[in-house]
Protein backbone atom coordinates (compact mmCIF):
# COMPACT_ATOMS: atom_id res chain seq x y z
CA UNK A 1 0.00 0.00 0.00
CA UNK A 2 1.33 3.45 -0.94
CA UNK A 3 1.43 5.86 2.00
CA UNK A 4 2.71 9.34 2.72
CA UNK A 5 4.93 9.86 5.78
CA UNK A 6 5.17 13.31 7.35
CA UNK A 7 7.04 14.54 10.40
CA UNK A 8 5.75 17.75 11.89
CA UNK A 9 6.73 19.72 14.98
CA UNK A 10 4.10 21.25 17.19
CA UNK A 11 5.58 23.12 20.11
CA UNK A 12 8.13 20.86 21.77
CA UNK A 13 6.71 17.69 20.25
CA UNK A 14 7.33 16.04 16.89
CA UNK A 15 4.65 13.87 15.33
CA UNK A 16 4.95 11.21 12.64
CA UNK A 17 1.79 11.04 10.53
CA UNK A 18 0.95 8.23 8.11
CA UNK A 19 -1.81 8.58 5.55
CA UNK A 20 -2.81 6.59 2.47
CA UNK A 21 -2.17 8.00 -0.97
CA UNK A 22 -5.71 7.04 -1.94
CA UNK A 23 -8.83 6.00 -0.01
CA UNK A 24 -11.71 7.32 -2.10
CA UNK A 25 -14.15 4.52 -1.25
CA UNK A 26 -14.15 4.90 2.51
CA UNK A 27 -16.71 7.22 4.09
CA UNK A 28 -17.40 8.03 7.74
CA UNK A 29 -20.53 9.83 8.90
CA UNK A 30 -21.84 11.08 12.20
CA UNK A 31 -25.34 9.72 11.75
CA UNK A 32 -28.38 10.96 13.59
CA UNK A 33 -29.00 8.68 16.53
CA UNK A 34 -26.55 6.59 18.50
CA UNK A 35 -24.02 5.47 15.91
CA UNK A 36 -21.42 6.43 13.31
CA UNK A 37 -21.76 5.12 9.78
CA UNK A 38 -18.65 3.69 8.10
CA UNK A 39 -19.00 2.70 4.43
CA UNK A 40 -16.32 0.77 2.52
CA UNK A 41 -15.93 -1.03 -0.78
CA UNK A 42 -13.73 -4.11 -1.13
CA UNK A 43 -10.32 -2.65 -2.20
CA UNK A 44 -10.35 0.44 0.02
CA UNK A 45 -12.02 -1.50 2.84
CA UNK A 46 -9.08 -3.88 2.81
CA UNK A 47 -6.79 -0.87 2.79
CA UNK A 48 -8.57 0.43 5.90
CA UNK A 49 -8.03 -2.95 7.55
CA UNK A 50 -4.34 -2.74 6.64
CA UNK A 51 -4.10 0.76 8.13
CA UNK A 52 -5.63 -0.52 11.38
CA UNK A 53 -2.97 -3.23 11.46
CA UNK A 54 -0.33 -0.63 10.65
CA UNK A 55 -1.50 1.45 13.63
CA UNK A 56 -0.97 -1.64 15.79
CA UNK A 57 2.62 -1.88 14.52
CA UNK A 58 3.41 1.85 14.72
CA UNK A 59 2.98 2.93 18.34
CA UNK A 60 4.73 6.28 17.74
CA UNK A 61 2.70 7.34 14.69
CA UNK A 62 -0.72 8.79 13.93
CA UNK A 63 -2.64 7.24 11.03
CA UNK A 64 -4.76 9.86 9.26
CA UNK A 65 -7.56 9.24 6.75
CA UNK A 66 -8.83 12.56 5.30
CA UNK A 67 -12.31 11.32 4.40
CA UNK A 68 -14.44 14.46 4.50
CA UNK A 69 -13.58 15.41 0.92
CA UNK A 70 -14.46 11.97 -0.45
CA UNK A 71 -17.48 11.60 -2.75
CA UNK A 72 -20.79 10.97 -1.01
CA UNK A 73 -22.02 7.39 -0.86
CA UNK A 74 -25.16 7.09 -3.05
CA UNK A 75 -28.27 6.95 -0.91
CA UNK A 76 -26.38 7.10 2.38
CA UNK A 77 -24.35 10.27 2.84
CA UNK A 78 -25.09 13.98 3.48
CA UNK A 79 -27.04 16.25 3.78
CA UNK A 80 -28.57 14.37 6.72
CA UNK A 81 -25.26 13.08 8.04
CA UNK A 82 -22.01 14.93 8.79
CA UNK A 83 -18.86 13.54 7.13
CA UNK A 84 -15.87 13.01 9.42
CA UNK A 85 -12.15 12.38 9.04
CA UNK A 86 -10.60 9.46 10.89
CA UNK A 87 -7.39 9.36 12.95
CA UNK A 88 -6.02 6.17 14.50
CA UNK A 89 -4.03 6.93 17.65
CA UNK A 90 -1.89 4.23 19.31
CA UNK A 91 -2.30 4.55 23.04
CA UNK A 92 1.46 4.94 23.56
CA UNK A 93 1.31 8.21 21.61
CA UNK A 94 -0.79 9.93 24.33
CA UNK A 95 -2.04 12.39 21.75
CA UNK A 96 -4.60 15.02 22.72
CA UNK A 97 -7.34 15.57 20.12
CA UNK A 98 -7.30 19.29 20.99
CA UNK A 99 -3.87 19.47 19.28
CA UNK A 100 -5.17 18.03 16.04
CA UNK A 101 -6.46 21.15 14.30
CA UNK A 102 -3.10 23.04 14.20
CA UNK A 103 -1.31 19.77 13.36
CA UNK A 104 -3.71 19.08 10.48
CA UNK A 105 -3.15 22.60 9.14
CA UNK A 106 0.58 21.95 8.95
CA UNK A 107 0.46 18.52 7.34
CA UNK A 108 -2.06 19.59 4.70
CA UNK A 109 -0.19 22.75 3.70
CA UNK A 110 0.89 22.69 0.07
CA UNK A 111 4.58 23.03 0.93
CA UNK A 112 4.58 20.47 3.76
CA UNK A 113 7.33 17.82 3.21
CA UNK A 114 5.97 14.38 2.29
CA UNK A 115 7.80 11.10 1.85
CA UNK A 116 6.22 8.45 -0.40
CA UNK A 117 6.66 4.90 0.87
CA UNK A 118 5.24 1.43 0.40
CA UNK A 119 3.83 -0.07 3.62
CA UNK A 120 3.03 -3.73 4.15
CA UNK A 121 1.78 -5.73 7.11
CA UNK A 122 2.04 -9.53 7.41
CA UNK A 123 -1.25 -11.36 7.32
CA UNK A 124 -0.16 -13.29 10.41
CA UNK A 125 -0.87 -10.16 12.46
CA UNK A 126 -4.59 -10.89 12.10
CA UNK A 127 -4.26 -14.02 14.22
CA UNK A 128 -2.24 -12.42 17.02
CA UNK A 129 -3.71 -11.59 20.44
CA UNK A 130 -6.80 -13.81 19.99
CA UNK A 131 -7.75 -15.40 23.30
CA UNK A 132 -8.14 -19.15 22.95
CA UNK A 133 -10.39 -19.87 25.91
CA UNK A 134 -12.61 -16.78 26.08
CA UNK A 135 -13.46 -13.81 23.84
CA UNK A 136 -11.40 -10.61 24.06
CA UNK A 137 -12.52 -8.22 26.77
CA UNK A 138 -11.19 -5.31 28.75
CA UNK A 139 -9.67 -1.96 27.87
CA UNK A 140 -6.79 -3.35 25.81
CA UNK A 141 -9.27 -4.71 23.25
CA UNK A 142 -11.38 -1.54 23.02
CA UNK A 143 -10.86 1.50 20.78
CA UNK A 144 -11.73 4.62 22.73
CA UNK A 145 -13.60 7.41 20.91
CA UNK A 146 -13.14 11.17 20.80
CA UNK A 147 -14.58 13.67 18.32
CA UNK A 148 -12.89 17.00 17.69
CA UNK A 149 -12.50 19.30 14.68
CA UNK A 150 -14.75 17.16 12.45
CA UNK A 151 -12.56 14.15 13.16
CA UNK A 152 -13.22 10.85 14.91
CA UNK A 153 -10.21 9.69 16.94
CA UNK A 154 -9.93 5.99 17.76
CA UNK A 155 -7.33 5.36 20.44
CA UNK A 156 -6.19 2.00 21.71
CA UNK A 157 -3.54 -0.65 22.21
CA UNK A 158 -2.34 -2.88 19.38
CA UNK A 159 -4.81 -5.60 20.40
CA UNK A 160 -7.73 -3.23 19.82
CA UNK A 161 -6.56 -2.15 16.36
CA UNK A 162 -6.05 -5.78 15.28
CA UNK A 163 -9.50 -6.72 16.54
CA UNK A 164 -11.02 -3.83 14.55
CA UNK A 165 -9.06 -4.91 11.47
CA UNK A 166 -10.54 -8.40 11.75
CA UNK A 167 -14.05 -6.89 11.67
CA UNK A 168 -13.24 -4.80 8.59
CA UNK A 169 -11.64 -7.66 6.67
CA UNK A 170 -14.59 -9.93 7.48
CA UNK A 171 -17.00 -7.32 6.13
CA UNK A 172 -15.13 -6.91 2.84
CA UNK A 173 -14.75 -10.67 2.41
CA UNK A 174 -18.36 -11.63 3.16
CA UNK A 175 -20.26 -8.74 1.53
CA UNK A 176 -21.21 -9.71 -2.03
CA UNK A 177 -21.15 -13.53 -1.66
CA UNK A 178 -23.30 -13.40 1.45
CA UNK A 179 -25.74 -11.00 -0.18
CA UNK A 180 -26.07 -13.20 -3.25
CA UNK A 181 -26.81 -16.23 -1.08
CA UNK A 182 -29.59 -14.68 1.01
CA UNK A 183 -32.40 -12.83 -0.71
CA UNK A 184 -33.51 -10.97 2.41
CA UNK A 185 -30.32 -8.90 2.20
CA UNK A 186 -31.65 -7.10 -0.87
CA UNK A 187 -31.18 -3.36 -0.51
CA UNK A 188 -33.61 -1.39 -2.72
CA UNK A 189 -31.28 1.49 -3.60
CA UNK A 190 -27.58 2.11 -4.08
CA UNK A 191 -25.85 -1.27 -4.02
CA UNK A 192 -28.92 -3.53 -4.35
CA UNK A 193 -27.91 -5.62 -1.36
CA UNK A 194 -27.00 -4.89 2.22
CA UNK A 195 -24.25 -6.40 4.31
CA UNK A 196 -23.21 -4.73 7.55
CA UNK A 197 -21.46 -5.29 10.85
CA UNK A 198 -20.76 -3.44 14.09
CA UNK A 199 -17.27 -2.59 15.28
CA UNK A 200 -18.07 -2.93 18.99
CA UNK A 201 -19.71 -5.74 20.91
CA UNK A 202 -22.59 -4.46 23.00
CA UNK A 203 -20.97 -5.40 26.29
CA UNK A 204 -17.87 -3.29 25.57
CA UNK A 205 -19.68 -0.10 24.52
CA UNK A 206 -19.94 2.51 27.31
CA UNK A 207 -23.13 4.53 27.52
CA UNK A 208 -21.45 7.72 26.30
CA UNK A 209 -19.94 6.11 23.16
CA UNK A 210 -21.54 5.47 19.80
CA UNK A 211 -21.59 2.23 17.90
CA UNK A 212 -19.64 2.27 14.62
CA UNK A 213 -21.93 0.64 12.09
CA UNK A 214 -19.98 -0.62 9.06
CA UNK A 215 -21.71 -1.10 5.71
CA UNK A 216 -20.29 -2.78 2.61
CA UNK A 217 -21.00 -0.76 -0.55
CA UNK A 218 -19.61 -1.38 -4.03
CA UNK A 219 -17.18 1.13 -5.49
CA UNK A 220 -18.82 4.56 -5.83
CA UNK A 221 -15.80 6.67 -6.84
CA UNK A 222 -13.00 6.12 -9.33
C-alpha positions as CSV (number, residue, x, y, z in Angstrom):
1,X,0.0,0.0,0.0
2,X,1.3,3.4,-0.9
3,X,1.4,5.9,2.0
4,X,2.7,9.3,2.7
5,X,4.9,9.9,5.8
6,X,5.2,13.3,7.3
7,X,7.0,14.5,10.4
8,X,5.7,17.8,11.9
9,X,6.7,19.7,15.0
10,X,4.1,21.3,17.2
11,X,5.6,23.1,20.1
12,X,8.1,20.9,21.8
13,X,6.7,17.7,20.2
14,X,7.3,16.0,16.9
15,X,4.7,13.9,15.3
16,X,5.0,11.2,12.6
17,X,1.8,11.0,10.5
18,X,1.0,8.2,8.1
19,X,-1.8,8.6,5.5
20,X,-2.8,6.6,2.5
21,X,-2.2,8.0,-1.0
22,X,-5.7,7.0,-1.9
23,X,-8.8,6.0,0.0
24,X,-11.7,7.3,-2.1
25,X,-14.1,4.5,-1.3
26,X,-14.2,4.9,2.5
27,X,-16.7,7.2,4.1
28,X,-17.4,8.0,7.7
29,X,-20.5,9.8,8.9
30,X,-21.8,11.1,12.2
31,X,-25.3,9.7,11.7
32,X,-28.4,11.0,13.6
33,X,-29.0,8.7,16.5
34,X,-26.6,6.6,18.5
35,X,-24.0,5.5,15.9
36,X,-21.4,6.4,13.3
37,X,-21.8,5.1,9.8
38,X,-18.7,3.7,8.1
39,X,-19.0,2.7,4.4
40,X,-16.3,0.8,2.5
41,X,-15.9,-1.0,-0.8
42,X,-13.7,-4.1,-1.1
43,X,-10.3,-2.6,-2.2
44,X,-10.4,0.4,0.0
45,X,-12.0,-1.5,2.8
46,X,-9.1,-3.9,2.8
47,X,-6.8,-0.9,2.8
48,X,-8.6,0.4,5.9
49,X,-8.0,-2.9,7.5
50,X,-4.3,-2.7,6.6
51,X,-4.1,0.8,8.1
52,X,-5.6,-0.5,11.4
53,X,-3.0,-3.2,11.5
54,X,-0.3,-0.6,10.7
55,X,-1.5,1.5,13.6
56,X,-1.0,-1.6,15.8
57,X,2.6,-1.9,14.5
58,X,3.4,1.9,14.7
59,X,3.0,2.9,18.3
60,X,4.7,6.3,17.7
61,X,2.7,7.3,14.7
62,X,-0.7,8.8,13.9
63,X,-2.6,7.2,11.0
64,X,-4.8,9.9,9.3
65,X,-7.6,9.2,6.8
66,X,-8.8,12.6,5.3
67,X,-12.3,11.3,4.4
68,X,-14.4,14.5,4.5
69,X,-13.6,15.4,0.9
70,X,-14.5,12.0,-0.5
71,X,-17.5,11.6,-2.8
72,X,-20.8,11.0,-1.0
73,X,-22.0,7.4,-0.9
74,X,-25.2,7.1,-3.1
75,X,-28.3,6.9,-0.9
76,X,-26.4,7.1,2.4
77,X,-24.3,10.3,2.8
78,X,-25.1,14.0,3.5
79,X,-27.0,16.3,3.8
80,X,-28.6,14.4,6.7
81,X,-25.3,13.1,8.0
82,X,-22.0,14.9,8.8
83,X,-18.9,13.5,7.1
84,X,-15.9,13.0,9.4
85,X,-12.2,12.4,9.0
86,X,-10.6,9.5,10.9
87,X,-7.4,9.4,13.0
88,X,-6.0,6.2,14.5
89,X,-4.0,6.9,17.7
90,X,-1.9,4.2,19.3
91,X,-2.3,4.5,23.0
92,X,1.5,4.9,23.6
93,X,1.3,8.2,21.6
94,X,-0.8,9.9,24.3
95,X,-2.0,12.4,21.7
96,X,-4.6,15.0,22.7
97,X,-7.3,15.6,20.1
98,X,-7.3,19.3,21.0
99,X,-3.9,19.5,19.3
100,X,-5.2,18.0,16.0
101,X,-6.5,21.1,14.3
102,X,-3.1,23.0,14.2
103,X,-1.3,19.8,13.4
104,X,-3.7,19.1,10.5
105,X,-3.2,22.6,9.1
106,X,0.6,22.0,9.0
107,X,0.5,18.5,7.3
108,X,-2.1,19.6,4.7
109,X,-0.2,22.8,3.7
110,X,0.9,22.7,0.1
111,X,4.6,23.0,0.9
112,X,4.6,20.5,3.8
113,X,7.3,17.8,3.2
114,X,6.0,14.4,2.3
115,X,7.8,11.1,1.9
116,X,6.2,8.5,-0.4
117,X,6.7,4.9,0.9
118,X,5.2,1.4,0.4
119,X,3.8,-0.1,3.6
120,X,3.0,-3.7,4.1
121,X,1.8,-5.7,7.1
122,X,2.0,-9.5,7.4
123,X,-1.3,-11.4,7.3
124,X,-0.2,-13.3,10.4
125,X,-0.9,-10.2,12.5
126,X,-4.6,-10.9,12.1
127,X,-4.3,-14.0,14.2
128,X,-2.2,-12.4,17.0
129,X,-3.7,-11.6,20.4
130,X,-6.8,-13.8,20.0
131,X,-7.8,-15.4,23.3
132,X,-8.1,-19.2,23.0
133,X,-10.4,-19.9,25.9
134,X,-12.6,-16.8,26.1
135,X,-13.5,-13.8,23.8
136,X,-11.4,-10.6,24.1
137,X,-12.5,-8.2,26.8
138,X,-11.2,-5.3,28.8
139,X,-9.7,-2.0,27.9
140,X,-6.8,-3.4,25.8
141,X,-9.3,-4.7,23.2
142,X,-11.4,-1.5,23.0
143,X,-10.9,1.5,20.8
144,X,-11.7,4.6,22.7
145,X,-13.6,7.4,20.9
146,X,-13.1,11.2,20.8
147,X,-14.6,13.7,18.3
148,X,-12.9,17.0,17.7
149,X,-12.5,19.3,14.7
150,X,-14.8,17.2,12.5
151,X,-12.6,14.2,13.2
152,X,-13.2,10.9,14.9
153,X,-10.2,9.7,16.9
154,X,-9.9,6.0,17.8
155,X,-7.3,5.4,20.4
156,X,-6.2,2.0,21.7
157,X,-3.5,-0.6,22.2
158,X,-2.3,-2.9,19.4
159,X,-4.8,-5.6,20.4
160,X,-7.7,-3.2,19.8
161,X,-6.6,-2.2,16.4
162,X,-6.1,-5.8,15.3
163,X,-9.5,-6.7,16.5
164,X,-11.0,-3.8,14.6
165,X,-9.1,-4.9,11.5
166,X,-10.5,-8.4,11.7
167,X,-14.0,-6.9,11.7
168,X,-13.2,-4.8,8.6
169,X,-11.6,-7.7,6.7
170,X,-14.6,-9.9,7.5
171,X,-17.0,-7.3,6.1
172,X,-15.1,-6.9,2.8
173,X,-14.7,-10.7,2.4
174,X,-18.4,-11.6,3.2
175,X,-20.3,-8.7,1.5
176,X,-21.2,-9.7,-2.0
177,X,-21.1,-13.5,-1.7
178,X,-23.3,-13.4,1.5
179,X,-25.7,-11.0,-0.2
180,X,-26.1,-13.2,-3.2
181,X,-26.8,-16.2,-1.1
182,X,-29.6,-14.7,1.0
183,X,-32.4,-12.8,-0.7
184,X,-33.5,-11.0,2.4
185,X,-30.3,-8.9,2.2
186,X,-31.6,-7.1,-0.9
187,X,-31.2,-3.4,-0.5
188,X,-33.6,-1.4,-2.7
189,X,-31.3,1.5,-3.6
190,X,-27.6,2.1,-4.1
191,X,-25.8,-1.3,-4.0
192,X,-28.9,-3.5,-4.4
193,X,-27.9,-5.6,-1.4
194,X,-27.0,-4.9,2.2
195,X,-24.2,-6.4,4.3
196,X,-23.2,-4.7,7.6
197,X,-21.5,-5.3,10.9
198,X,-20.8,-3.4,14.1
199,X,-17.3,-2.6,15.3
200,X,-18.1,-2.9,19.0
201,X,-19.7,-5.7,20.9
202,X,-22.6,-4.5,23.0
203,X,-21.0,-5.4,26.3
204,X,-17.9,-3.3,25.6
205,X,-19.7,-0.1,24.5
206,X,-19.9,2.5,27.3
207,X,-23.1,4.5,27.5
208,X,-21.5,7.7,26.3
209,X,-19.9,6.1,23.2
210,X,-21.5,5.5,19.8
211,X,-21.6,2.2,17.9
212,X,-19.6,2.3,14.6
213,X,-21.9,0.6,12.1
214,X,-20.0,-0.6,9.1
215,X,-21.7,-1.1,5.7
216,X,-20.3,-2.8,2.6
217,X,-21.0,-0.8,-0.5
218,X,-19.6,-1.4,-4.0
219,X,-17.2,1.1,-5.5
220,X,-18.8,4.6,-5.8
221,X,-15.8,6.7,-6.8
222,X,-13.0,6.1,-9.3
